[in-house]
Amino acid sequence: MNGTPGGTITVGTRLFFDGGLWEVTELTATAVVMRDALGGLRQASISGLLADPATRLLDATPAEPAP
């Protein structure tokens, strides 16, 4: 994954994944549901999303440092 290092994926996060622009609409412990600009939906595992070297978080909130 490229883009914001240490970013946090939340509902509303926009990202580039598998050749398209997506917005996270649902989030579980292991997967995300994303919507594209045309309203198409796609589910992906978080591990697959983060393992893909082409994934870029476009506007992720930086993670807070551990206490």
N, C-alpha and C positions, 0 to 999 in steps of 0.2 A: 504494500500500500504506500502510496505517495501522498503528498499534500501536507496538511496540518499535522506535524509530529505531536503525538500525545493527545490528539483531539478526542473528544467524547461524541459518540453517536447517540442522538436523542431524536424523539419525534420532531420533525421539521428540518432535520439536517439534510442539506442538499449534497449530492455526491455524483461523481462520474463513475459508472460501473458497467463493465461489459459493453462498451461502446455507446452508452446512452447516459442522459442526465436524469437523475431520480431524486425524489424527496421521500424521506422515511415517514410513513404514516402510522405504522404500528411497530412495536418493539417487544420481544419476549426475551427470555434468558438466553435463547440459542438462535433466534432468527429475527429478521426484519421483513416487513412488507413495505414495498416502495411503489410510488406512483410516478409515471412519466408525464410530460406536458400534454399528452393526448388522453390522459386518464387511464392508461393501461396500468395494470398491477403486476407486480412480480414479488415473489418471496425468495429470500436467499438466507443461507445460514450465515451467522456472524463470522464464523471461522473461515468460510469460503470467501466472504467479502473482504476480510482483512488479509487473507493469504494471497489474493490476486494483486500482483505488482502494479496493475494498471488502475486500481481503485484510487480515487482521489477524493478526500473530504473537502468540499468547497467552502463551507462556512461553519465548521465544527467549533464548538466551544473548547478552548484549551483545558486540558485536565488540570485539576488543582493538585499541587504537590502533596504527597503523603505527609501526615504530621510526624 
